[in-house]
Amino acid sequence: MEIPLDYPTLRVIWWALMGVLLIGFALTDGYDLGVAALLPFVARDDRERRMAINAIAPTWEGNQVWFILGGGAIFAAWPFVYAVSFSGFYLAMFLVLAALILRPVGFKYRSKRTAPAWRSGWDWALFVGGLVPALVFGVAVGNVLLGVPFRLDADLRATYEGAFLGLFTPFSLLCGLLSVAMLITHGAAWLTMKVEYGAVRDRARRIGSFAALLAILLFAAGYVFAAHGGLGYRLEGLANPAGPSNPLRAGAVAAPGAWLDNFRVYPWMLVAPILGFAGALLALIGIRSGREWAAFAGSSLSAVGIIATVGLSMFPFILPSSVDPRSSLTVWNASSSHMTLFIMLVVTVVFLPIVLLYTAWAFKVMWGRSTIKALSTDPDLY
């Protein structure tokens, strides 16, 4: 069968689609995580907490589809990346999954009893289920930028040489805090649109303003670290984008400052970091001025810009190795076969628009502000 798209093009398309899925997760489930992390601070009593929960209750389950799609795409399109990252970050992934498990249980069980201690316990479970994934995802990205301590032998068996506590370095924690600030800004912007005018909305605006400012500062600190902190890897010699997927066929070397190379060679890529800063600034202005849609648009654009900055700065690397750079996984040496990528692309072209249309329809049907008054009149509310 003749495939209409060449192998390098398909590899780049799937690298871009992986970024789209990660951005989709950040934009949708991201505000759910942000609202959950804000819950103890924006809501002071049970009615306020129920109102905040009901701002995300109708859509949080559907939003997690993006997380599943992202994991599935990595497994199918980048099997080497899936194998190495999920084994190397096993404990971190387990921590994320344990925290995420608290979310559905918290949503479903919180309202089963009226005892204050019972509901307070589940509120804190929801807080953990929002904060921990936001932090660990950022820490994981920080470790990818630093390089993951793994090596591949001649049989392509991966050996991970790191430890769980070793994931929490100053730079990875900076990335983790940036992730938390970004998603809390997103969650606060969502709350300003989705809850009634009053104390909860006012508290969300105050915290969201601080989080947006913190995101700007942490993103700037990340740039300084990338420029002067010894980060970066380069391919050694010319890679063959059309070659077979063999992580040992093309090597790489550690090169401090190399994560900024792409921005020098392709100035158009600077759109991503500019969007990261400008979006956070727009979110800050929108939250402070009460322009709800501007705030949410800004937090969304900021998330797009920050995530795109990471992907564009690393291209063509996906998972560099800090202990053996020649084992690094790139767009050119870690993908599935030419035929697999093409079949997956056809399936994606058919079904992704359906997912997007259904998501848009669901948001339209469930749109409206969450109010305290509705808690006593609608039996379906949490």
Phi, psi and chi 1 to 4 in degrees:
 res  aa     phi    psi   chi1   chi2   chi3   chi4
   1 MET       -  128.5  175.0 -177.7  174.7      -
   2 GLU   -85.4  124.7 -175.7  177.5  -11.7      -
   3 ILE   -93.5  126.1  -60.6  173.9      -      -
   4 PRO   -68.9  -18.7   21.9  -31.6      -      -
   5 LEU  -111.7  135.9  -67.1  172.4      -      -
   6 ASP   -74.5  166.7   59.9   41.7      -      -
   7 TYR   -61.9  -48.4 -156.5    6.9      -      -
   8 PRO   -58.9  -39.8  -25.0   35.4      -      -
   9 THR   -63.4  -43.8  -60.1      -      -      -
  10 LEU   -63.9  -38.0  -79.7  170.3      -      -
  11 ARG   -62.5  -44.0  -78.4  169.6  160.3  163.6
  12 VAL   -67.1  -39.1  172.3      -      -      -
  13 ILE   -60.1  -43.8  -72.1  173.2      -      -
  14 TRP   -73.9  -28.8  -89.0  102.0      -      -
  15 TRP   -63.2  -43.3  167.9   80.6      -      -
  16 ALA   -66.8  -41.0      -      -      -      -
  17 LEU   -64.8  -35.5  -78.2  174.2      -      -
  18 MET   -61.9  -39.8 -175.4  169.5   64.1      -
  19 GLY   -65.5  -39.7      -      -      -      -
  20 VAL   -61.2  -42.4  168.5      -      -      -
  21 LEU   -66.3  -39.9  -67.2  173.4      -      -
  22 LEU   -65.8  -40.3  -67.3  174.8      -      -
  23 ILE   -65.7  -41.4  -71.6  171.2      -      -
  24 GLY   -59.0  -40.3      -      -      -      -
  25 PHE   -64.3  -43.9  172.2   68.5      -      -
  26 ALA   -64.9  -37.8      -      -      -      -
  27 LEU   -74.7  -33.3  -65.2 -175.4      -      -
  28 THR   -96.7  -68.9   56.2      -      -      -
  29 ASP   -68.8  -16.9 -150.5   35.4      -      -
  30 GLY   -61.7  -42.4      -      -      -      -
  31 TYR   -72.3  -27.2   69.3   72.4      -      -
  32 ASP   -62.2  -46.9  -66.3  -20.9      -      -
  33 LEU   -62.0  -40.6  -62.0  176.1      -      -
  34 GLY   -64.0  -43.8      -      -      -      -
  35 VAL   -64.5  -42.0  170.2      -      -      -
  36 ALA   -62.1  -41.0      -      -      -      -
  37 ALA   -67.2  -26.0      -      -      -      -
  38 LEU   -85.0  -16.0  -75.9  167.4      -      -
  39 LEU   -50.2  -48.5 -171.8   59.9      -      -
  40 PRO   -68.3  -15.9  -15.5   30.7      -      -
  41 PHE  -104.7  -24.7  -50.5  105.2      -      -
  42 VAL   -96.9  -17.4  -62.5      -      -      -
  43 ALA  -120.8  126.8      -      -      -      -
  44 ARG  -100.2  -24.0  -58.6  -70.8  172.5   79.6
  45 ASP  -132.9  178.9   57.7   33.5      -      -
  46 ASP   -63.6  -40.2 -176.3   63.1      -      -
  47 ARG   -64.9  -41.5  -67.4 -169.7  -51.5  162.5
  48 GLU   -66.6  -39.8  -70.3 -176.9  -11.9      -
  49 ARG   -65.8  -40.2  -75.2 -169.9  -73.3  -88.8
  50 ARG   -63.3  -39.1  -71.1  178.4   64.9 -163.9
  51 MET   -63.7  -43.3 -177.6  173.9   65.1      -
  52 ALA   -65.1  -41.3      -      -      -      -
  53 ILE   -62.4  -41.5  -70.7  171.1      -      -
  54 ASN   -70.9  -10.3  -80.2  -71.4      -      -
  55 ALA   -72.2  -22.5      -      -      -      -
  56 ILE  -119.6  -11.7   57.3  174.4      -      -
  57 ALA   -58.0  -38.6      -      -      -      -
  58 PRO   -69.7  -19.7  -18.4   32.6      -      -
  59 THR  -122.9   -9.4   56.1      -      -      -
  60 TRP   -64.2  -36.6   73.7  -90.3      -      -
  61 GLU   -65.9  -45.0  -74.0  179.8  -69.2      -
  62 GLY   -64.0  -33.4      -      -      -      -
  63 ASN   -65.4  -27.8  -70.0  -19.0      -      -
  64 GLN   -70.8   -9.9  -68.9 -158.9  133.7      -
  65 VAL   -57.5  -35.8  168.0      -      -      -
  66 TRP   -64.7  -35.1  -68.2   96.8      -      -
  67 PHE   -64.7  -44.1 -177.3   60.4      -      -
  68 ILE   -66.5  -42.6  -61.5  168.2      -      -
  69 LEU   -61.7  -40.3  -72.2  175.0      -      -
  70 GLY   -62.6  -46.8      -      -      -      -
  71 GLY   -62.6  -41.4      -      -      -      -
  72 GLY   -64.9  -39.0      -      -      -      -
  73 ALA   -65.3  -41.4      -      -      -      -
  74 ILE   -63.2  -42.7  -65.9  173.4      -      -
  75 PHE   -61.8  -44.4  172.7   77.0      -      -
  76 ALA   -83.3  -40.5      -      -      -      -
  77 ALA   -90.2  -30.2      -      -      -      -
  78 TRP  -131.5   68.1  -49.2   99.1      -      -
  79 PRO   -60.9  -35.9   19.4  -31.7      -      -
  80 PHE   -64.5  -41.5  -69.3  108.5      -      -
  81 VAL   -63.1  -44.3  176.9      -      -      -
  82 TYR   -59.1  -47.7 -177.8   91.3      -      -
  83 ALA   -63.5  -45.9      -      -      -      -
  84 VAL   -73.3  -45.4  174.1      -      -      -
  85 SER   -68.8  -42.6   61.8      -      -      -
  86 PHE   -72.1  -27.0  -83.7   64.8      -      -
  87 SER   -80.5  -40.7   59.4      -      -      -
  88 GLY   -68.4  -37.9      -      -      -      -
  89 PHE  -100.6   29.2  -66.3  145.0      -      -
  90 TYR   -57.1  -51.1 -176.8   80.9      -      -
  91 LEU   -66.0  -37.9  -70.9  177.9      -      -
  92 ALA   -64.7  -42.6      -      -      -      -
  93 MET   -63.5  -40.0  -69.4  -66.1 -178.4      -
  94 PHE   -62.7  -39.5 -177.2   82.3      -      -
  95 LEU   -62.8  -42.9  179.9   61.8      -      -
  96 VAL   -63.0  -46.7  168.2      -      -      -
  97 LEU   -64.3  -39.9  -70.6  176.7      -      -
  98 ALA   -61.7  -40.9      -      -      -      -
  99 ALA   -67.5  -41.4      -      -      -      -
 100 LEU   -66.4  -30.8  -71.0  176.1      -      -
 101 ILE   -63.9  -29.0  -73.0  170.3      -      -
 102 LEU   -66.0  -24.6  -68.7  174.6      -      -
 103 ARG   -67.8  -56.8  -61.9  173.9   70.9 -154.9
 104 PRO   -62.5  -36.8   19.4  -31.2      -      -
 105 VAL   -65.3  -42.4 -179.8      -      -      -
 106 GLY   -62.9  -44.4      -      -      -      -
 107 PHE   -61.4  -43.1  -80.4  117.1      -      -
 108 LYS   -81.1  -33.5  -60.1  -59.0 -178.5 -177.5
 109 TYR   -96.6  -20.1  -81.3   83.7      -      -
 110 ARG   -54.3  -42.9 -175.9 -169.0 -175.2  -81.3
 111 SER   -87.4    2.1   60.5      -      -      -
 112 LYS   -72.3  -23.8  -60.5  -58.5 -178.5 -176.4
 113 ARG  -134.5  153.0  -64.8  179.5   59.6 -171.0
 114 THR   -98.3   -2.5   58.3      -      -      -
 115 ALA   -59.8  129.3      -      -      -      -
 116 PRO   -56.0  -40.8  -26.2   35.7      -      -
 117 ALA   -64.8  -40.0      -      -      -      -
 118 TRP   -60.5  -50.6  171.6  -90.7      -      -
 119 ARG   -69.0  -36.6  -67.7 -167.1  168.8 -175.8
 120 SER   -64.2  -39.3  176.7      -      -      -
 121 GLY   -61.4  -43.5      -      -      -      -
 122 TRP   -71.5  -29.7  -73.1  117.7      -      -
 123 ASP   -62.6  -42.4  -71.0  -20.5      -      -
 124 TRP   -69.7  -31.0  -77.0  105.5      -      -
 125 ALA   -63.8  -41.6      -      -      -      -
 126 LEU   -64.4  -37.6  -70.3  171.9      -      -
 127 PHE   -60.5  -47.1  165.5   75.0      -      -
 128 VAL   -63.3  -40.6  171.4      -      -      -
 129 GLY   -66.1  -18.1      -      -      -      -
 130 GLY   -95.1  -43.4      -      -      -      -
 131 LEU   -74.6  -46.1  179.8   67.5      -      -
 132 VAL   -62.1  -49.4  170.0      -      -      -
 133 PRO   -60.5  -40.0  -24.8   35.5      -      -
 134 ALA   -60.1  -41.9      -      -      -      -
 135 LEU   -69.5  -47.8  177.2   65.3      -      -
 136 VAL   -68.5  -37.1  175.0      -      -      -
 137 PHE   -59.0  -44.1  -74.0  142.2      -      -
 138 GLY   -65.5  -41.0      -      -      -      -
 139 VAL   -61.1  -40.7  167.9      -      -      -
 140 ALA   -62.2  -43.5      -      -      -      -
 141 VAL   -63.0  -40.1  170.1      -      -      -
 142 GLY   -59.9  -39.8      -      -      -      -
 143 ASN   -69.6  -35.0  -83.1  -86.0      -      -
 144 VAL   -63.7  -41.8  170.1      -      -      -
 145 LEU   -65.2  -36.3  -72.5  166.3      -      -
 146 LEU   -73.2  -29.4  -72.1  168.3      -      -
 147 GLY   108.1  135.6      -      -      -      -
 148 VAL   -96.3  134.5 -179.2      -      -      -
 149 PRO   -77.9   76.4   28.6  -34.9      -      -
 150 PHE  -134.1  159.4   73.8   93.2      -      -
 151 ARG  -140.8  152.2   65.4  177.1   75.8 -114.0
 152 LEU  -109.8  136.8  -60.9  172.2      -      -
 153 ASP   -89.9 -174.6   62.8   18.7      -      -
 154 ALA   -64.3  -21.5      -      -      -      -
 155 ASP   -96.7   13.0  -63.9  -41.9      -      -
 156 LEU    64.0   27.1  -63.0 -178.4      -      -
 157 ARG   -87.4  129.9  -68.7  175.3  -62.0 -172.7
 158 ALA   -90.6  137.0      -      -      -      -
 159 THR  -118.9  119.7  -58.0      -      -      -
 160 TYR   -93.6  127.3 -176.7   73.7      -      -
 161 GLU  -110.8   11.5  -59.9 -179.5    6.3      -
 162 GLY  -100.4  179.9      -      -      -      -
 163 ALA  -131.1  160.5      -      -      -      -
 164 PHE   -58.2  -48.0  174.7   69.1      -      -
 165 LEU   -67.5  -22.8  -67.2  179.6      -      -
 166 GLY   -68.5  -13.3      -      -      -      -
 167 LEU   -70.1  -23.4  -63.1  175.2      -      -
 168 PHE   -97.0   77.2  -62.6   91.6      -      -
 169 THR   -96.3  167.3   63.5      -      -      -
 170 PRO   -54.7  -43.9  -29.2   36.2      -      -
 171 PHE   -69.9  -41.0  177.6   72.1      -      -
 172 SER   -66.8  -34.5   65.1      -      -      -
 173 LEU   -68.3  -36.1  -75.1  173.3      -      -
 174 LEU   -59.9  -44.0 -176.4  150.9      -      -
 175 CYS   -65.0  -37.9  -67.8      -      -      -
 176 GLY   -63.1  -42.5      -      -      -      -
 177 LEU   -67.8  -35.5  -68.3  175.3      -      -
 178 LEU   -62.9  -42.4  172.9   57.8      -      -
 179 SER   -61.3  -44.1  174.7      -      -      -
 180 VAL   -62.8  -46.8  170.5      -      -      -
 181 ALA   -62.3  -41.5      -      -      -      -
 182 MET   -62.2  -45.5  178.6 -177.8   77.2      -
 183 LEU   -76.8  -31.3  -64.4 -175.2      -      -
 184 ILE   -68.0  -38.5  -76.6 -178.6      -      -
 185 THR   -59.2  -44.9  -57.6      -      -      -
 186 HIS   -62.9  -43.9 -157.9   39.1      -      -
 187 GLY   -65.6  -40.5      -      -      -      -
 188 ALA   -64.8  -41.3      -      -      -      -
 189 ALA   -62.5  -38.6      -      -      -      -
 190 TRP   -62.8  -44.7  179.1 -100.5      -      -
 191 LEU   -62.0  -37.0  -81.0  177.5      -      -
 192 THR   -63.2  -27.8   63.2      -      -      -
 193 MET   -85.8  -27.2  -66.3 -166.3  -55.5      -
 194 LYS  -108.1  -11.6  -74.4  -69.3  -68.8 -179.4
 195 VAL  -111.8  159.6  -60.5      -      -      -
 196 GLU   -65.4  158.0   66.8 -178.6   12.2      -
 197 TYR   -64.7  125.1  -69.3   86.1      -      -
 198 GLY   164.4 -157.2      -      -      -      -
 199 ALA   -64.7  -42.1      -      -      -      -
 200 VAL   -62.9  -45.2  172.4      -      -      -
 201 ARG   -63.2  -40.6 -178.1  176.0  178.5  -85.4
 202 ASP   -64.7  -41.8  -67.7  -19.6      -      -
 203 ARG   -66.3  -40.1  -64.8 -175.5 -162.8  113.9
 204 ALA   -61.2  -38.6      -      -      -      -
 205 ARG   -64.8  -41.7  -71.3  178.1   62.1 -165.4
 206 ARG   -65.3  -48.2  -73.1 -163.8  -65.5  -89.8
 207 ILE   -68.3  -39.8  -61.8  173.9      -      -
 208 GLY   -62.2  -37.8      -      -      -      -
 209 SER   -61.4  -44.7  -61.2      -      -      -
 210 PHE   -65.4  -42.2  174.3   76.6      -      -
 211 ALA   -64.8  -39.8      -      -      -      -
 212 ALA   -63.6  -42.9      -      -      -      -
 213 LEU   -63.4  -42.0  179.0   59.9      -      -
 214 LEU   -63.7  -38.7 -174.3   61.4      -      -
 215 ALA   -61.4  -41.4      -      -      -      -
 216 ILE   -61.2  -46.4  -66.9  171.2      -      -
 217 LEU   -66.4  -42.0  -64.1  175.4      -      -
 218 LEU   -69.4  -36.4  -69.9  171.9      -      -
 219 PHE   -64.5  -41.1 -165.5   32.9      -      -
 220 ALA   -64.5  -40.1      -      -      -      -
 221 ALA   -63.6  -36.3      -      -      -      -
 222 GLY   -62.4  -38.3      -      -      -      -
 223 TYR   -63.4  -44.7  163.8   77.0      -      -
 224 VAL   -60.6  -42.1  172.9      -      -      -
 225 PHE   -64.7  -42.4 -149.1  110.9      -      -
 226 ALA   -64.2  -35.8      -      -      -      -
 227 ALA   -78.9  -34.1      -      -      -      -
 228 HIS  -125.9   -0.3  -54.4  -70.1      -      -
 229 GLY   -99.0   10.1      -      -      -      -
 230 GLY    81.3   24.1      -      -      -      -
 231 LEU   -91.3  147.7  -59.7 -177.1      -      -
 232 GLY   130.7  152.3      -      -      -      -
 233 TYR  -140.6  150.0  -65.2   83.4      -      -
 234 ARG  -129.3  150.9  -69.9 -167.5 -176.2  100.6
 235 LEU   -69.7  142.1  -71.1  179.0      -      -
 236 GLU   -96.2  106.6 -170.3  176.9   44.0      -
 237 GLY    85.3 -173.3      -      -      -      -
 238 LEU   -90.0  125.5  -64.8  175.4      -      -
 239 ALA   -80.2  156.1      -      -      -      -
 240 ASN  -105.9   98.5 -179.4   10.6      -      -
 241 PRO   -61.1  -22.2  -23.4   35.3      -      -
 242 ALA   -98.3    4.5      -      -      -      -
 243 GLY   -76.5  170.8      -      -      -      -
 244 PRO   -68.4  157.8   26.1  -34.6      -      -
 245 SER   -80.7   99.2  -74.5      -      -      -
 246 ASN  -141.6  107.0 -179.2  -10.2      -      -
 247 PRO   -59.2  -14.1  -26.0   35.7      -      -
 248 LEU   -97.7    0.8  -61.4 -179.8      -      -
 249 ARG   -83.9  -18.0   72.7  176.5  171.8   84.8
 250 ALA  -139.5  126.8      -      -      -      -
 251 GLY   -94.6  177.5      -      -      -      -
 252 ALA  -146.0  164.2      -      -      -      -
 253 VAL  -134.0  150.5  -67.1      -      -      -
 254 ALA   -70.1  135.4      -      -      -      -
 255 ALA  -145.3   96.7      -      -      -      -
 256 PRO   -53.3  130.8  -26.7   35.4      -      -
 257 GLY    87.2   -1.9      -      -      -      -
 258 ALA   -69.2  -20.3      -      -      -      -
 259 TRP   -66.5  -10.8  -72.6  153.7      -      -
 260 LEU   -98.6   -2.1  -59.3 -179.7      -      -
 261 ASP   -60.1  -45.9  -74.2   -5.9      -      -
 262 ASN   -59.8  -33.5  -76.1  -17.0      -      -
 263 PHE   -70.9  -27.3  -61.7  109.5      -      -
 264 ARG   -78.0  -39.4  -59.1 -172.9 -169.8   98.2
 265 VAL   -76.0  -38.3  177.5      -      -      -
 266 TYR  -122.8   85.3  -52.1  103.7      -      -
 267 PRO   -57.7  -24.4  -24.3   34.5      -      -
 268 TRP   -62.1  -23.4   64.0  -94.9      -      -
 269 MET   -66.9  -17.1  -70.1 -174.2  177.4      -
 270 LEU   -63.6  -13.7  -71.7  170.5      -      -
 271 VAL   -56.6  -36.7  171.2      -      -      -
 272 ALA   -63.9  -57.1      -      -      -      -
 273 PRO   -63.3  -34.7   18.8  -30.6      -      -
 274 ILE   -60.6  -41.7  -68.9  171.7      -      -
 275 LEU   -64.1  -37.9 -158.6   60.8      -      -
 276 GLY   -60.6  -46.3      -      -      -      -
 277 PHE   -71.3  -47.4  -75.7  114.1      -      -
 278 ALA   -64.9  -38.6      -      -      -      -
 279 GLY   -64.7  -43.4      -      -      -      -
 280 ALA   -64.4  -38.1      -      -      -      -
 281 LEU   -66.2  -41.2 -178.9   59.7      -      -
 282 LEU   -63.1  -40.7  176.8   60.5      -      -
 283 ALA   -62.3  -42.0      -      -      -      -
 284 LEU   -61.5  -47.3  173.7   61.0      -      -
 285 ILE   -65.8  -42.7  -64.9  171.8      -      -
 286 GLY   -64.2  -41.8      -      -      -      -
 287 ILE   -66.7  -44.0  -68.9  173.5      -      -
 288 ARG   -65.7  -35.7  -66.2  -69.4  -63.2  174.3
 289 SER   -92.1   -4.1   63.8      -      -      -
 290 GLY    80.4   13.3      -      -      -      -
 291 ARG   -87.7   92.7  -68.1  179.9  171.5   83.9
 292 GLU   -63.6  -46.4  -58.3  154.0   -3.3      -
 293 TRP   -67.5  -35.4  -77.2  100.8      -      -
 294 ALA   -64.9  -39.6      -      -      -      -
 295 ALA   -63.1  -46.5      -      -      -      -
 296 PHE   -69.7  -39.4 -169.5   71.2      -      -
 297 ALA   -61.6  -41.2      -      -      -      -
 298 GLY   -64.6  -45.6      -      -      -      -
 299 SER   -64.3  -35.0   65.0      -      -      -
 300 SER   -67.4  -46.6  -60.4      -      -      -
 301 LEU   -63.3  -36.8  -68.1  173.2      -      -
 302 SER   -63.4  -43.6  179.3      -      -      -
 303 ALA   -62.5  -43.4      -      -      -      -
 304 VAL   -59.3  -47.0  170.9      -      -      -
 305 GLY   -65.4  -41.5      -      -      -      -
 306 ILE   -67.2  -45.7  -69.8  170.9      -      -
 307 ILE   -67.4  -41.7  -64.9  170.9      -      -
 308 ALA   -64.3  -34.4      -      -      -      -
 309 THR   -60.1  -43.5  -63.5      -      -      -
 310 VAL   -62.6  -49.7  174.4      -      -      -
 311 GLY   -62.7  -45.0      -      -      -      -
 312 LEU   -68.6  -36.4  -68.7  172.0      -      -
 313 SER   -67.2  -32.2   66.5      -      -      -
 314 MET   -87.0  -21.1  -68.6 -177.5   60.8      -
 315 PHE   -51.6  133.3 -174.7   85.0      -      -
 316 PRO   -92.3   12.7   36.0  -37.0      -      -
 317 PHE   -74.1  144.6  -73.5   89.5      -      -
 318 ILE  -116.2  -44.4  -59.3  177.0      -      -
 319 LEU  -142.5   89.0 -161.2   67.8      -      -
 320 PRO   -74.0  151.7   25.9  -32.4      -      -
 321 SER  -102.8  130.5  169.6      -      -      -
 322 SER   -84.9  -24.1   59.6      -      -      -
 323 VAL   -96.6  -22.5  -65.3      -      -      -
 324 ASP  -147.9   81.3 -179.6   21.2      -      -
 325 PRO   -53.1  -25.4  -27.6   36.5      -      -
 326 ARG   -70.5  -13.5  -64.5 -174.1   63.7   83.0
 327 SER   -90.0    2.3  -64.6      -      -      -
 328 SER   -59.5  145.7  -62.8      -      -      -
 329 LEU   -99.9  130.6  -55.4  179.8      -      -
 330 THR  -127.9  173.7   72.8      -      -      -
 331 VAL   -59.4  -30.7  172.1      -      -      -
 332 TRP   -90.1  -13.6  -47.5  130.3      -      -
 333 ASN  -128.2    6.5   70.3    5.4      -      -
 334 ALA  -130.0   12.5      -      -      -      -
 335 SER   -90.5  170.9   72.1      -      -      -
 336 SER   -72.2 -179.3  -68.4      -      -      -
 337 SER   -68.9  164.9   68.4      -      -      -
 338 HIS   -55.6  -47.8 -167.9 -178.3      -      -
 339 MET   -65.2  -41.8  178.4   64.2   74.0      -
 340 THR   -61.3  -45.4  -60.4      -      -      -
 341 LEU   -63.2  -37.7  -66.4 -178.0      -      -
 342 PHE   -68.4  -45.3  176.3   70.5      -      -
 343 ILE   -62.2  -42.9  -67.0  173.0      -      -
 344 MET   -62.5  -36.7  -72.2  172.9   55.5      -
 345 LEU   -66.1  -41.7 -179.4   61.1      -      -
 346 VAL   -59.9  -44.7  172.6      -      -      -
 347 VAL   -62.9  -40.9  173.0      -      -      -
 348 THR   -65.7  -42.1  -59.0      -      -      -
 349 VAL   -61.2  -32.4  168.1      -      -      -
 350 VAL   -78.5  -46.2  173.1      -      -      -
 351 PHE   -95.4  -27.1  -73.3  101.0      -      -
 352 LEU   -62.6  -42.9 -174.3   58.5      -      -
 353 PRO   -59.6  -33.9  -25.0   35.2      -      -
 354 ILE   -65.2  -43.1  -63.6  174.5      -      -
 355 VAL   -60.9  -43.6  172.3      -      -      -
 356 LEU   -65.3  -42.6  -67.9  172.4      -      -
 357 LEU   -65.4  -41.9  -73.1  172.2      -      -
 358 TYR   -64.7  -41.4  173.7   78.1      -      -
 359 THR   -61.1  -45.4  -58.9      -      -      -
 360 ALA   -62.0  -42.1      -      -      -      -
 361 TRP   -63.1  -43.2  175.0   81.3      -      -
 362 ALA   -62.4  -41.2      -      -      -      -
 363 PHE   -65.9  -38.3  -87.4   78.4      -      -
 364 LYS   -63.8  -45.3 -179.0  177.8 -177.2  -62.0
 365 VAL   -65.6  -37.7  169.5      -      -      -
 366 MET   -96.1    9.3  -60.2  177.4 -171.0      -
 367 TRP   -71.9  151.9 -169.0 -106.4      -      -
 368 GLY   140.4  158.3      -      -      -      -
 369 ARG   -79.9  144.1  -71.6 -170.8 -177.0  -89.7
 370 SER   -85.2  128.4  174.9      -      -      -
 371 THR  -126.4  155.8   65.7      -      -      -
 372 ILE   -68.1  -37.1  -71.3  178.1      -      -
 373 LYS   -59.4  -37.9 -177.8 -179.5  178.5 -180.0
 374 ALA   -66.8  -21.4      -      -      -      -
 375 LEU   -61.1  -30.1  -60.1  175.2      -      -
 376 SER   -92.9   -8.6   58.2      -      -      -
 377 THR  -113.9  -18.4   58.7      -      -      -
 378 ASP  -111.6  109.9 -169.9  -17.0      -      -
 379 PRO   -69.5  -16.1   25.4  -33.9      -      -
 380 ASP   -83.7   -7.9  -66.4  -32.1      -      -
 381 LEU   -78.6  151.8  -65.3 -179.4      -      -
 382 TYR   -73.2      -  -71.9   96.9      -      -
